């Protein structure tokens, strides 16, 4: 049976931050509470990865690694991007959240330091699953 949610990760070979993001996400998805999620890695050095990236229509190529959360449409069997929460006022995602869809992209500013933290990843999973963030 397919997962209810798919996390599309966009990265490229030789990118340390991409490797760290994949490791953090895999560790999180190994937890029982996230069994409804699966990860799909889209390498930007492949045709398939570039097509998926272009179809996302919302990720800045200067802010990779990035990810989008998609939800399974039971009627069509396709995964569809989830809309971003209105306003993205959460401090964790203020600078990294996507504007159109639920997801994250790397903030390379001095404040962001190019890190997508485990706490940010968990926030996105909770938002997708309709859970409230931990206090």
CORVEN-V878251 format. One record per residue. N is the residue number from 1. RES is the residue in one small letter. SS is DSSP state (H for helix, E for strand, - for the rest). PHI is phi as a letter, one per 20 degrees, with the letter a starting at -180 (* if undefined). PSI is psi in radians with two decimals (* if undefined). Layout:
n & res & ss & phi & psi
N & RES & SS & PHI & PSI
N & RES & SS & PHI & PSI
//
This chain:
n & res & ss & phi & psi
1 & x & - & * & 2.33
2 & x & - & f & 2.72
3 & x & - & f & 2.70
4 & x & - & f & -0.45
5 & x & E & c & 2.51
6 & x & E & c & 2.28
7 & x & E & d & 1.99
8 & x & E & e & 2.05
9 & x & E & d & 2.27
10 & x & E & d & 2.16
11 & x & E & b & -3.09
12 & x & - & b & 2.71
13 & x & - & f & 2.54
14 & x & - & m & 0.08
15 & x & - & e & 1.94
16 & x & H & f & -0.69
17 & x & H & f & -0.56
18 & x & H & f & -0.75
19 & x & H & f & -0.76
20 & x & H & f & -0.77
21 & x & H & g & -0.81
22 & x & H & f & -0.76
23 & x & H & f & -0.78
24 & x & H & f & -0.74
25 & x & H & f & -0.74
26 & x & H & f & -0.70
27 & x & H & f & -0.77
28 & x & H & f & -0.77
29 & x & H & f & -0.26
30 & x & - & f & -0.27
31 & x & - & f & 2.48
32 & x & H & g & -0.69
33 & x & H & f & -0.27
34 & x & H & d & 0.44
35 & x & - & f & -0.30
36 & x & - & e & 0.05
37 & x & E & d & 2.55
38 & x & E & c & 2.77
39 & x & E & d & 2.43
40 & x & E & c & 2.03
41 & x & E & e & 2.25
42 & x & E & d & 1.82
43 & x & E & f & 2.23
44 & x & - & f & 0.04
45 & x & - & e & 0.18
46 & x & - & d & 2.72
47 & x & H & f & -0.77
48 & x & H & f & -0.73
49 & x & H & f & -0.71
50 & x & H & f & -0.67
51 & x & H & f & -0.81
52 & x & H & f & -0.71
53 & x & H & f & -0.81
54 & x & H & f & -0.68
55 & x & H & f & -0.39
56 & x & H & f & -0.53
57 & x & - & l & 0.20
58 & x & - & b & -0.10
59 & x & - & e & 2.31
60 & x & - & f & 2.16
61 & x & H & f & -0.33
62 & x & H & e & -0.02
63 & x & H & c & 0.66
64 & x & - & e & 2.44
65 & x & - & f & 2.74
66 & x & E & b & 2.90
67 & x & E & b & 2.68
68 & x & E & c & 2.49
69 & x & E & d & 2.28
70 & x & E & d & 2.61
71 & x & E & d & 2.47
72 & x & E & f & 2.23
73 & x & E & e & 1.90
74 & x & - & f & -0.53
75 & x & - & f & -0.68
76 & x & - & d & -0.35
77 & x & - & m & 0.14
78 & x & E & d & 2.64
79 & x & E & e & 2.28
80 & x & E & c & 2.44
81 & x & E & g & 2.45
82 & x & - & e & 2.43
83 & x & E & f & 2.57
84 & x & - & f & 2.58
85 & x & - & f & 2.52
86 & x & - & g & 2.31
87 & x & - & n & -0.48
88 & x & - & k & 0.96
89 & x & - & e & -0.18
90 & x & - & g & 2.31
91 & x & - & g & -0.55
92 & x & - & f & -0.57
93 & x & - & d & 0.16
94 & x & - & g & -0.74
95 & x & - & d & -0.22
96 & x & - & d & -0.28
97 & x & E & f & 2.54
98 & x & - & f & 2.67
99 & x & - & e & -0.58
100 & x & - & e & -0.76
101 & x & E & c & 2.80
102 & x & - & f & 2.10
103 & x & E & r & -3.07
104 & x & E & c & 2.62
105 & x & E & c & 2.65
106 & x & - & f & 2.35
107 & x & - & e & 1.89
108 & x & - & e & 0.17
109 & x & - & f & 2.98
110 & x & - & g & -0.68
111 & x & - & f & -0.73
112 & x & - & e & -0.53
113 & x & - & l & 0.32
114 & x & - & m & 0.47
115 & x & - & d & 2.24
116 & x & - & d & 1.80
117 & x & - & f & 2.79
118 & x & H & g & -0.61
119 & x & H & f & -0.68
120 & x & H & f & -0.74
121 & x & H & f & -0.77
122 & x & H & f & -0.65
123 & x & H & g & -0.78
124 & x & H & f & -0.75
125 & x & H & f & -0.76
126 & x & H & f & -0.73
127 & x & H & f & -0.76
128 & x & H & f & -0.74
129 & x & H & e & -0.05
130 & x & - & m & 0.37
131 & x & - & e & 2.68
132 & x & - & e & 2.55
133 & x & - & f & 2.59
134 & x & - & f & 2.62
135 & x & - & f & *
//
